[in-house]
């Protein structure tokens, strides 16, 4: 009897132990899965960061932009090139919105650019609203009649969905040149975009237009008008192929000001030259450069016409444009230095620009900046090749407050170690005084690092 009991107990114990082992094995498998998942997430995050690190010159965060009444935004992923990210944005603008714009003067400009230029030249139907639709991942440039059809299909789809005249839907595309735009991917998501339009969704719109950008760009201003405040909010994209011949790559500015299209265009055009046309990353002008500004007229303030309010509005708009232009340079592909080049004493404004651009676009200067090498001889060489009038014995070069060279010779008090210490900063000012006149110009640029080569060597991969 005892023998029989022992066997039964052993069998029961074995069964109990088996259940415990099975439970422990299951728990171990679950833990192993959690660890694997966590490790995978960490590896993916590290890989993503290594593949596309945020520029060290980036602002801490996207700014809080004031809502512009009469302008609503939406963004969505259509899978044009990028996966698992938003790549199409839509802006719906209230009836009576005034539109203005400036565009690239490239002879190979895209179908979108030409379409926008044509539409801005048309007479506006009274009380008509407007819309802007933008995609990233494909520039729809150098795509012939196929590209023109894509523009018509996209803008026509948006016009039908929003009940707008096709002439009031403006489009932009940014990305790879020479590949047909899969417009059907955009038209397929138009209903979802329209359903998701929100006045507060401007940051999503800024994110959707990014290509090699490492951060979304936004800027704003508020002006006290006659009868109420006037708000301005703007977004931009741009990181490489930046040597604008009108504006930067893509910029969209919105204001609730009451202002005529003609006046809005004049103010915009007056302020492009010394903002967006004064930046350069790599001396290459895009086929898609577009700056559109929309004034919804929803502010309680009186119409902006002339006088102190008009002046304040123009200064505020210029400030937003300058802020966005500088953010493009801070996000220059692979940039580690934000560089201001101040040219003074030029014989003419044209010469001041020539000198500034020659220095800013010089690969030798830009690589010296990247290497933190205060090689001022490269600046001298850039001035000499610029084609501007220059006199060696009147030339003066400074690094910040350091007098480097003066009257055709190196400053005897200048020490190379001081220049090297200055070049270790992330923000630099290079001054050049030609000593020939009163013309001046400021150009902003960045350094040229190996990261720029990596980004552009793999751009279509």
C-alpha positions as CSV (number, residue, x, y, z in Angstrom):
1,X,0.0,0.0,0.0
2,X,2.9,2.4,0.9
3,X,4.6,1.5,-2.3
4,X,1.5,2.4,-4.3
5,X,1.2,5.8,-2.5
6,X,4.8,6.7,-3.2
7,X,4.3,6.2,-6.9
8,X,1.1,8.3,-6.9
9,X,2.9,11.1,-5.1
10,X,5.8,11.0,-7.5
11,X,3.5,11.1,-10.5
12,X,1.6,14.1,-9.0
13,X,4.9,15.9,-8.2
14,X,6.2,15.3,-11.7
15,X,3.0,16.7,-13.2
16,X,3.2,19.7,-10.9
17,X,6.8,20.4,-11.8
18,X,6.0,20.0,-15.5
19,X,3.4,22.7,-15.2
20,X,5.8,25.0,-13.3
21,X,8.4,24.4,-16.1
22,X,5.9,25.2,-18.8
23,X,4.8,28.4,-16.9
24,X,8.4,29.5,-16.4
25,X,9.2,28.7,-20.1
26,X,6.2,30.8,-21.2
27,X,7.3,33.7,-19.0
28,X,10.8,33.4,-20.3
29,X,9.6,33.4,-23.9
30,X,7.4,36.5,-23.1
31,X,10.4,38.3,-21.4
32,X,12.6,37.3,-24.3
33,X,10.1,38.8,-26.8
34,X,9.9,42.0,-24.7
35,X,13.6,42.3,-24.6
36,X,13.9,41.7,-28.3
37,X,11.2,44.2,-29.1
38,X,12.9,46.8,-26.8
39,X,16.3,46.2,-28.3
40,X,14.8,46.4,-31.8
41,X,13.2,49.7,-31.0
42,X,16.5,51.1,-29.6
43,X,18.5,49.9,-32.6
44,X,15.9,51.4,-34.9
45,X,15.9,54.7,-33.0
46,X,19.7,54.8,-33.0
47,X,19.9,53.9,-36.7
48,X,17.3,56.6,-37.6
49,X,19.2,59.1,-35.6
50,X,22.5,58.1,-37.2
51,X,21.0,58.2,-40.6
52,X,19.4,61.6,-40.2
53,X,20.6,63.5,-37.2
54,X,19.0,66.8,-36.4
55,X,21.2,69.8,-37.2
56,X,23.2,71.0,-34.3
57,X,22.1,74.5,-35.3
58,X,18.4,73.7,-35.0
59,X,16.1,75.7,-32.7
60,X,15.0,74.0,-29.5
61,X,11.5,73.4,-30.8
62,X,9.0,74.4,-33.4
63,X,7.6,77.8,-32.4
64,X,4.0,78.4,-31.3
65,X,2.5,80.1,-34.3
66,X,-0.6,82.2,-34.0
67,X,-3.7,80.8,-35.6
68,X,-4.6,82.7,-38.8
69,X,-8.3,82.9,-39.1
70,X,-9.4,81.8,-42.5
71,X,-6.4,79.4,-43.1
72,X,-6.8,75.7,-42.2
73,X,-4.2,73.0,-42.7
74,X,-4.0,69.2,-43.1
75,X,-1.3,66.7,-43.8
76,X,-1.2,63.0,-44.7
77,X,1.1,60.3,-45.9
78,X,0.5,59.3,-49.5
79,X,3.6,57.2,-50.0
80,X,5.0,59.2,-52.9
81,X,8.5,58.4,-51.9
82,X,8.7,58.3,-48.1
83,X,7.1,55.6,-46.1
84,X,5.5,56.0,-42.6
85,X,5.5,59.8,-42.8
86,X,3.4,62.7,-44.0
87,X,4.3,63.9,-47.5
88,X,1.3,65.9,-48.7
89,X,-0.1,69.0,-47.1
90,X,-3.2,71.1,-48.0
91,X,-4.1,74.6,-47.0
92,X,-7.7,76.0,-47.4
93,X,-8.0,79.8,-47.5
94,X,-11.1,81.8,-46.9
95,X,-13.1,83.7,-49.5
96,X,-11.5,87.0,-50.4
97,X,-8.0,85.9,-49.6
98,X,-5.3,87.9,-51.4
99,X,-2.4,85.9,-52.9
100,X,1.1,86.9,-54.0
101,X,4.3,85.1,-54.8
102,X,7.8,85.0,-56.1
103,X,9.4,82.1,-57.8
104,X,12.7,80.6,-59.2
105,X,13.9,82.2,-62.4
106,X,15.5,78.8,-63.4
107,X,15.0,78.1,-67.1
108,X,14.1,74.5,-66.1
109,X,11.6,75.4,-63.5
110,X,8.9,72.9,-62.7
111,X,5.3,72.6,-64.0
112,X,4.0,73.6,-60.6
113,X,6.0,76.9,-60.6
114,X,4.8,77.8,-64.1
115,X,1.2,77.0,-63.2
116,X,1.4,79.2,-60.1
117,X,2.9,82.1,-62.0
118,X,0.1,81.8,-64.7
119,X,-2.6,81.7,-62.0
120,X,-1.3,84.7,-60.1
121,X,-1.5,86.7,-63.3
122,X,-5.2,85.9,-63.8
123,X,-8.0,88.2,-62.7
124,X,-9.4,86.9,-59.4
125,X,-13.1,85.9,-59.3
126,X,-14.7,88.2,-56.7
127,X,-14.9,86.7,-53.2
128,X,-13.0,83.6,-54.3
129,X,-11.2,81.5,-51.7
130,X,-8.0,79.7,-52.5
131,X,-6.0,76.6,-51.7
132,X,-2.4,75.4,-51.7
133,X,-1.4,71.7,-52.1
134,X,2.2,70.6,-51.7
135,X,3.9,67.2,-51.9
136,X,7.4,66.1,-51.0
137,X,9.5,63.3,-52.4
138,X,9.1,64.2,-56.1
139,X,9.6,67.7,-57.7
140,X,7.6,67.0,-60.8
141,X,10.3,69.0,-62.7
142,X,11.6,68.2,-66.1
143,X,8.7,65.9,-66.7
144,X,7.2,67.5,-69.8
145,X,3.5,67.2,-70.7
146,X,3.2,64.4,-68.2
147,X,4.2,66.8,-65.4
148,X,1.7,69.4,-66.7
149,X,-1.1,66.8,-66.5
150,X,-0.1,65.9,-63.0
151,X,-0.4,69.5,-61.9
152,X,-3.9,69.8,-63.5
153,X,-5.0,66.5,-61.9
154,X,-3.9,67.4,-58.4
155,X,-5.2,71.0,-58.5
156,X,-8.4,70.0,-60.2
157,X,-9.0,67.3,-57.6
158,X,-8.5,69.9,-54.8
159,X,-10.7,72.5,-56.5
160,X,-13.6,70.0,-56.9
161,X,-13.3,68.9,-53.3
162,X,-13.3,72.4,-51.9
163,X,-15.7,74.0,-54.4
164,X,-13.0,76.4,-55.7
165,X,-12.2,77.6,-59.2
166,X,-9.2,75.6,-60.5
167,X,-7.4,78.9,-61.1
168,X,-7.3,79.5,-57.3
169,X,-5.6,76.2,-56.4
170,X,-1.8,76.6,-56.2
171,X,0.6,73.6,-56.0
172,X,4.2,72.9,-55.3
173,X,6.3,69.8,-55.5
174,X,9.7,69.1,-54.0
175,X,12.1,66.2,-54.3
176,X,13.8,64.2,-57.0
177,X,13.9,65.9,-60.5
178,X,13.0,64.1,-63.7
179,X,10.6,61.4,-62.4
180,X,6.9,61.5,-63.2
181,X,4.8,62.5,-60.2
182,X,2.4,59.7,-59.2
183,X,-0.4,62.2,-58.9
184,X,-3.0,59.5,-58.4
185,X,-1.5,58.9,-54.9
186,X,-2.2,62.5,-54.1
187,X,-5.7,62.7,-55.6
188,X,-6.6,59.5,-53.6
189,X,-5.9,61.3,-50.3
190,X,-7.6,64.6,-51.1
191,X,-10.9,63.6,-49.4
192,X,-9.1,62.7,-46.2
193,X,-7.1,65.9,-46.3
194,X,-10.3,68.0,-46.7
195,X,-12.0,66.1,-43.8
196,X,-9.0,66.8,-41.5
197,X,-8.5,70.6,-42.2
198,X,-7.8,72.5,-38.9
199,X,-6.7,76.0,-38.3
200,X,-4.2,74.8,-35.6
201,X,-2.5,72.2,-37.8
202,X,0.2,74.4,-39.4
203,X,3.1,72.4,-37.8
204,X,1.9,69.2,-39.5
205,X,2.0,71.1,-42.8
206,X,5.6,72.2,-42.1
207,X,6.6,68.6,-41.4
208,X,4.9,67.2,-44.6
209,X,7.0,69.4,-47.0
210,X,10.4,68.3,-45.6
211,X,12.8,66.4,-47.8
212,X,16.4,66.3,-46.5
213,X,15.4,68.8,-43.8
214,X,16.2,67.7,-40.3
215,X,13.6,69.9,-38.6
216,X,10.4,71.8,-39.6
217,X,10.7,75.5,-39.9
218,X,8.3,78.1,-38.6
219,X,8.3,81.8,-37.7
220,X,5.7,84.4,-36.7
221,X,5.0,88.0,-35.8
222,X,2.1,90.2,-34.5
223,X,1.5,93.8,-35.5
224,X,-0.8,96.2,-33.8
225,X,-3.1,97.4,-36.6
226,X,-5.8,100.1,-36.6
227,X,-8.7,98.3,-34.8
228,X,-6.9,95.1,-33.8
229,X,-3.9,92.9,-34.1
230,X,-2.5,91.5,-37.4
231,X,-0.9,88.1,-37.2
232,X,1.7,86.6,-39.5
233,X,2.7,82.9,-39.5
234,X,5.1,81.2,-41.9
235,X,6.6,77.8,-42.7
236,X,9.4,76.8,-44.9
237,X,11.5,73.8,-46.2
238,X,15.0,73.9,-47.4
239,X,18.3,72.2,-46.6
240,X,20.2,71.7,-49.8
241,X,20.2,73.0,-53.4
242,X,20.0,76.5,-51.8
243,X,21.2,79.4,-53.8
244,X,17.9,81.2,-54.4
245,X,17.2,83.3,-57.4
246,X,14.0,84.8,-55.8
247,X,13.3,82.9,-52.6
248,X,14.2,79.7,-50.9
249,X,13.0,76.2,-51.9
250,X,9.4,76.3,-50.5
251,X,8.0,79.0,-48.3
252,X,4.3,79.6,-47.3
253,X,3.4,82.7,-45.3
254,X,-0.1,83.4,-44.0
255,X,-1.5,86.6,-42.5
256,X,-5.0,87.7,-41.5
257,X,-4.3,91.3,-42.7
258,X,-6.7,93.0,-45.0
259,X,-4.5,94.0,-48.0
260,X,-4.9,94.2,-51.7
261,X,-3.1,91.6,-53.9
262,X,-1.1,94.3,-55.6
263,X,0.1,95.9,-52.3
264,X,0.9,92.5,-50.9
265,X,3.0,91.6,-54.0
266,X,4.9,94.9,-53.8
267,X,5.8,94.4,-50.1
268,X,6.8,90.8,-50.7
269,X,9.0,91.6,-53.8
270,X,10.7,94.4,-52.0
271,X,11.9,92.2,-49.2
272,X,13.0,89.0,-51.0
273,X,16.4,90.3,-52.2
274,X,18.0,90.8,-48.8
275,X,16.3,87.9,-47.1
276,X,15.9,84.7,-49.1
277,X,18.1,85.9,-52.0
278,X,20.9,86.5,-49.4
279,X,21.4,82.8,-48.3
280,X,23.4,80.0,-49.9
281,X,24.1,76.5,-48.8
282,X,25.8,75.1,-51.9
283,X,25.4,77.6,-54.8
284,X,22.8,75.5,-56.6
285,X,19.4,77.0,-57.4
286,X,16.3,74.7,-57.3
287,X,13.9,74.1,-60.1
288,X,11.0,74.4,-57.6
289,X,11.7,77.6,-55.6
290,X,8.4,79.0,-54.5
291,X,7.3,81.6,-52.0
292,X,3.5,82.1,-51.7
293,X,1.9,84.5,-49.2
294,X,-1.8,84.5,-48.4
295,X,-3.7,87.3,-46.7
296,X,-7.1,86.1,-45.5
297,X,-8.4,89.5,-44.5
298,X,-10.0,88.2,-41.3
299,X,-8.3,90.6,-38.8
300,X,-10.4,93.2,-37.2
301,X,-7.8,95.8,-38.1
302,X,-8.3,98.2,-41.0
303,X,-6.9,97.5,-44.4
304,X,-3.1,97.9,-44.7
305,X,-2.5,100.6,-47.2
306,X,0.1,103.2,-46.1
307,X,1.4,105.0,-43.0
308,X,2.8,103.6,-39.8
309,X,0.8,100.4,-39.8
310,X,1.9,99.5,-43.3
311,X,5.5,100.2,-42.4
312,X,5.2,98.0,-39.2
313,X,3.5,95.3,-41.2
314,X,6.3,95.3,-43.8
315,X,9.0,95.2,-41.1
316,X,7.2,92.3,-39.4
317,X,6.9,90.4,-42.6
318,X,10.5,91.0,-43.4
319,X,11.4,89.6,-40.0
320,X,9.4,86.4,-40.6
321,X,11.1,86.0,-44.0
322,X,14.6,86.6,-42.5
323,X,13.9,84.1,-39.7
324,X,12.8,81.4,-42.1
325,X,15.8,82.1,-44.4
326,X,18.2,81.8,-41.5
327,X,16.6,78.5,-40.4
328,X,17.2,77.1,-43.9
329,X,20.9,77.9,-43.4
330,X,20.9,76.4,-39.9
331,X,19.5,73.2,-41.5
332,X,22.0,73.2,-44.4
333,X,22.8,69.6,-45.3
334,X,25.5,68.6,-42.9
335,X,26.0,72.1,-41.5
336,X,27.8,72.7,-38.2
337,X,28.4,76.5,-38.6
338,X,26.1,79.4,-39.2
339,X,28.1,82.0,-41.0
340,X,27.3,85.7,-41.6
341,X,29.4,87.4,-44.2
342,X,29.3,91.2,-44.0
343,X,30.7,93.0,-47.0
344,X,31.1,96.8,-46.7
345,X,32.9,99.6,-48.6
346,X,32.0,98.2,-52.0
347,X,32.0,100.4,-55.1
348,X,28.4,99.3,-56.0
349,X,25.7,97.1,-54.5
350,X,26.4,94.6,-57.3
351,X,30.0,94.3,-56.3
352,X,29.0,93.9,-52.6
353,X,26.8,90.9,-53.6
354,X,29.5,89.5,-55.9
355,X,32.1,89.5,-53.1
356,X,29.7,88.1,-50.5
357,X,28.5,85.3,-52.8
358,X,32.1,84.4,-53.9
359,X,33.1,83.9,-50.3
360,X,30.0,82.1,-49.2
361,X,30.0,79.7,-52.2
362,X,33.7,78.9,-52.2
363,X,34.3,75.2,-51.4
364,X,37.7,76.2,-50.0
365,X,36.3,78.7,-47.6
366,X,33.4,76.4,-46.6
367,X,35.7,73.4,-45.9
368,X,38.0,75.6,-43.9
369,X,35.0,76.6,-41.8
370,X,34.2,72.9,-41.4
371,X,37.7,72.2,-40.3
372,X,37.8,75.2,-38.0
373,X,40.8,76.5,-39.9
374,X,41.0,80.3,-40.0
375,X,42.6,80.3,-43.4
376,X,41.9,83.9,-44.3
377,X,44.0,83.5,-47.5
378,X,41.0,81.6,-49.0
379,X,38.8,84.7,-48.4
380,X,41.4,86.9,-50.1
381,X,41.3,84.5,-53.1
382,X,37.5,84.5,-53.2
383,X,37.4,88.3,-53.3
384,X,39.9,88.3,-56.1
385,X,38.0,85.9,-58.3
386,X,34.6,87.5,-57.7
387,X,34.9,90.0,-60.5
388,X,34.1,92.9,-58.2
389,X,36.3,96.0,-58.1
390,X,38.9,95.5,-55.3
391,X,42.2,97.1,-54.2
392,X,44.6,95.0,-52.2
393,X,45.9,98.0,-50.3
394,X,42.5,99.0,-49.1
395,X,41.2,95.6,-48.1
396,X,40.3,94.8,-44.5
397,X,39.2,91.4,-43.1
398,X,37.8,90.6,-39.7
399,X,36.7,87.5,-37.8
400,X,34.2,88.9,-35.3
401,X,36.1,91.5,-33.4
402,X,39.5,90.2,-34.6
403,X,41.3,92.3,-37.1
404,X,42.9,89.7,-39.4
405,X,44.2,91.7,-42.3
406,X,44.4,95.4,-43.2
407,X,45.8,97.6,-46.0
408,X,47.0,94.6,-48.1
409,X,48.8,92.8,-45.3
410,X,48.2,90.6,-42.3
411,X,47.6,92.5,-39.1
412,X,50.9,92.2,-37.1
413,X,48.9,91.9,-33.9
414,X,46.8,89.0,-35.2
415,X,47.5,85.6,-33.7
416,X,46.6,82.4,-35.5
417,X,45.6,80.8,-32.2
418,X,43.0,83.6,-31.7
419,X,41.5,82.9,-35.1
420,X,41.5,79.2,-34.5
421,X,39.7,79.7,-31.2
422,X,37.1,81.9,-32.9
423,X,36.5,79.4,-35.6
424,X,35.6,76.8,-33.0
425,X,32.3,78.7,-32.4
426,X,29.1,77.5,-34.1
427,X,28.1,81.0,-35.2
428,X,30.7,83.1,-37.0
429,X,30.8,86.6,-38.6
430,X,33.3,87.3,-41.4
431,X,33.8,90.9,-42.2
432,X,35.2,92.3,-45.5
433,X,35.6,96.0,-46.1
434,X,36.7,96.8,-49.7
435,X,37.4,100.5,-48.8
436,X,36.1,101.7,-52.2
437,X,32.6,103.1,-51.6
438,X,29.5,102.9,-49.4
439,X,27.7,99.9,-50.8
440,X,27.2,96.9,-48.5
441,X,25.6,93.5,-48.4
442,X,25.2,90.6,-45.9
443,X,25.1,87.0,-47.0
444,X,24.4,84.0,-44.8
445,X,25.9,80.5,-45.4
446,X,27.1,77.4,-43.7
447,X,30.2,75.1,-43.8
448,X,30.7,72.2,-46.1
449,X,31.2,68.9,-44.3
450,X,31.5,65.2,-45.3
451,X,27.9,64.8,-44.2
452,X,26.8,67.0,-47.2
453,X,28.5,64.5,-49.5
454,X,26.9,61.5,-47.8
455,X,23.4,63.0,-48.1
456,X,23.7,63.9,-51.7
457,X,25.5,60.8,-52.8
458,X,22.7,58.7,-51.4
459,X,19.8,61.1,-52.3
460,X,18.1,58.9,-54.8
461,X,18.9,55.6,-53.0
